[in-house]
């Protein structure tokens, strides 16, 4: 049975992969929607995503990642990474 650190590290890696996939989707969304002709509040969707939507998604990704990892580290009672022995935490 894996210890707490191994399980925490695995959860953080899966979350990182999910965040990277979401980041890639948000980055490519304006490109893929550019010829769709969809509008959102009177603006073309690709313009809205490029101007505001992607930045909001990026901030949401960072906020959720930080909150979840901090929560998981508190539950596990350890950090999700190893620190060098000579470094204070």
C-alpha positions in Angstrom: 0.0 0.0 0.0 1.5 3.4 -1.0 2.2 5.9 1.7 0.5 9.3 2.0 3.2 11.1 0.1 2.9 8.8 -2.9 -0.8 9.1 -3.0 -0.7 12.8 -2.7 1.9 13.0 -5.4 -0.2 10.9 -7.7 -3.3 13.1 -7.1 -1.3 16.3 -7.8 0.0 14.8 -11.1 -3.5 13.9 -12.2 -4.7 17.4 -11.4 -1.8 18.9 -13.2 -2.6 16.9 -16.3 -6.3 17.9 -16.1 -5.3 21.6 -15.7 -2.9 21.3 -18.7 -5.7 19.8 -20.9 -8.1 22.5 -19.8 -5.5 25.2 -20.5 -4.9 23.8 -24.0 -8.7 23.7 -24.7 -9.1 27.3 -23.5 -6.2 28.4 -25.6 -7.4 26.7 -28.8 -11.1 27.6 -28.3 -10.8 31.0 -30.1 -9.0 29.5 -33.0 -11.6 26.7 -33.4 -14.5 29.1 -32.9 -13.3 31.8 -35.2 -15.3 30.5 -38.2 -18.4 29.4 -36.3 -20.2 32.7 -36.4 -21.5 32.3 -32.9 -22.1 35.5 -30.9 -22.1 36.1 -27.1 -23.8 39.3 -25.9 -23.5 40.7 -29.4 -19.8 39.9 -29.8 -18.3 37.1 -31.8 -17.3 34.2 -29.5 -13.7 34.1 -30.8 -13.2 37.8 -30.0 -14.8 37.4 -26.6 -12.7 34.4 -25.7 -9.5 36.0 -26.9 -10.2 39.3 -25.1 -11.6 38.0 -21.8 -12.7 34.4 -21.6 -9.3 32.8 -21.8 -7.8 35.0 -19.1 -10.7 34.2 -16.8 -10.2 30.5 -17.5 -6.5 30.7 -16.7 -7.2 32.5 -13.4 -9.8 29.8 -12.5 -7.3 27.0 -13.3 -4.6 28.6 -11.1 -7.1 29.3 -8.2 -8.6 25.8 -8.2 -5.2 24.1 -8.5 -3.8 26.1 -5.5 -6.8 25.5 -3.4 -7.0 21.8 -4.1 -3.3 21.1 -3.6 -3.3 23.1 -0.3 -6.3 21.2 0.9 -4.8 17.8 0.0 -1.5 18.7 1.6 -3.3 19.7 4.9 -5.2 16.4 4.8 -2.1 14.3 4.2 0.0 16.3 6.6 2.9 16.5 4.2 4.0 18.5 1.1 3.4 17.2 -2.4 7.1 17.6 -3.1 10.4 16.7 -1.4 12.6 19.4 0.0 16.3 19.3 0.3 17.5 18.4 3.9 19.2 21.7 4.3 16.2 23.8 3.4 13.7 25.0 6.0 10.0 24.8 5.3 
